Amino acid sequence: MPTYHFEVRTPTHVMVTEGIDLPDSTAARVEAAKRIGDLLRVHAGEIWVDQDWQMDVTDERGLILYVIAVCALMSPATAASHNKPG
């Protein structure tokens, strides 16, 4: 069974997980989606601080197979309200 690795990067952190054995690349894509969903649920507040998250799914050789990119942006309407003095 192939081993896949899931690495999450933000502008301020890099988190590398241990390898996980999965039956195939379809299972690796599903696992990546579950992991990014869990990270967003648990760390929902941080996405607005770092704004850009990326999960790379690599194989045993370190070859990047899949990437999930998450970008959080405020619209001009909400960004303006955050820049006003309090």
TASULBEL-V824411 format. One record per run of one state. SS is the DSSP state (H for helix, E for strand, C for the rest). FROM is the first residue (numbers start at 1). TO is the last residue. If there is no record, write none. Layout:
BEGIN
SS_FROM_TO, SS_FROM_TO
END
This chain:
BEGIN
C_1_1, E_2_10, C_11_13, E_14_16, C_17_19, E_20_22, C_23_24, H_25_42, C_43_46, H_47_50, C_51_51, E_52_58, C_59_63, E_64_71, C_72_75, H_76_83, C_84_86
END
